[in-house]
Every structure is written in structure tokens, then in C-alpha cells.
Amino acid sequence: SEGSTKLAKSFTRPTFVTNSWHHQAVKIVSPGGVVAARAPDGIVEAVEWEEYRAAGVQWHPERMVQNAESKALASYFIEQCSNRAS
């Protein structure tokens, strides 16, 4: 992970393995977006838009349910949804 985004801070460690494979990937993050995680080859793996309370990842956490980072991502999502509801 990289940066000081809420998403990056939700991960349990700064470097971790994902199950991503790409034939397309984010090259330029839209205005207001910040890269939250990047692969060693520079591919953007996660982005966040704090203004919109939106985030996205380019791997498949639903296929890594026993992985600590997938659990952290699910917890982050639930927390953000709960905060929005209150």
C-alpha cells in the first residue's frame, strides 16, 4: 500500500500479495483520486476518492477470503457503509 489514504491505512501491512492479473489497468487516476496501493511493476492496484467516500481495487479479494488483507478490505467497506448510514 502507499500513501496516507484511509484505504491504505486499513491494510495490516505495507506490502502484501494479491491475486491480480491484468489485461487492462488504471493508468491515470481521475481528479480527486489517490493511489492507495501499487504493484511492484507500478500497476495501480487500489485507488480512493475521499471526497466521494469511494475506493476501488483491481484484484479479487472475494477469491482470497482467508487472506488478512481481504479481511481488512471487507472490514473497511463495512465500516465505511456503517459511517455513511449514521
C-alpha positions in Angstrom: 0.0 0.0 0.0 1.1 3.6 -0.4 0.1 7.0 0.8 -2.0 8.1 3.7 -5.4 7.2 2.3 -7.9 5.6 4.7 -7.9 2.5 2.4 -4.1 2.2 2.6 -4.2 2.6 6.4 -6.8 -0.2 6.6 -4.4 -2.8 5.4 -2.5 -4.8 8.1 0.9 -4.4 6.4 2.5 -2.1 3.8 3.3 -5.0 1.3 1.1 -8.0 0.6 0.3 -10.5 -2.2 -2.8 -10.1 -4.3 -4.3 -12.3 -6.9 -4.4 -9.8 -9.7 -3.8 -10.4 -13.4 -4.5 -7.6 -15.9 -5.2 -7.1 -19.5 -6.3 -3.6 -18.6 -5.3 -1.4 -15.6 -5.7 2.2 -14.3 -3.1 4.4 -15.9 -4.3 7.8 -14.8 -6.4 8.3 -11.6 -9.3 10.7 -12.1 -9.3 14.1 -10.4 -9.5 13.8 -6.6 -8.4 10.2 -6.7 -5.3 9.0 -4.9 -3.4 5.8 -5.4 -3.7 3.6 -2.3 -1.7 0.6 -3.5 0.6 -0.2 -6.3 2.2 -3.5 -7.6 6.0 -3.8 -7.8 5.7 -3.2 -11.5 4.0 0.1 -11.0 0.4 -1.0 -11.8 -2.2 0.7 -9.7 -4.0 -1.9 -7.6 -6.1 0.4 -5.4 -7.5 3.9 -5.5 -9.5 6.1 -3.2 -11.6 9.3 -3.6 -12.1 10.7 -0.1 -14.5 13.4 -1.3 -16.9 10.8 -2.6 -16.1 8.2 0.0 -15.3 5.8 -2.8 -12.5 3.3 -3.2 -11.7 0.5 -5.7 -9.2 -2.4 -6.0 -8.0 -4.2 -9.1 -7.7 -7.6 -7.6 -10.2 -10.2 -6.4 -10.4 -10.2 -2.6 -13.6 -12.3 -2.8 -11.4 -15.1 -4.0 -8.9 -14.7 -1.1 -11.3 -14.9 1.8 -8.7 -16.4 4.2 -6.2 -13.6 3.4 -5.7 -10.9 6.1 -5.7 -8.1 3.6 -9.0 -9.3 2.1 -10.5 -9.4 5.6 -9.1 -5.8 6.2 -10.7 -4.6 3.0 -14.1 -6.2 3.9 -13.9 -4.6 7.4 -13.0 -1.2 5.8 -16.0 -1.5 3.5 -18.4 -2.4 6.3 -17.0 0.5 8.4 -17.5 3.0 5.6 -21.0 1.8 5.0 -21.8 2.0 8.7 -20.4 5.5 8.9 -22.5 6.6 5.9 -25.7 5.2 7.5 -25.2 7.2 10.7 
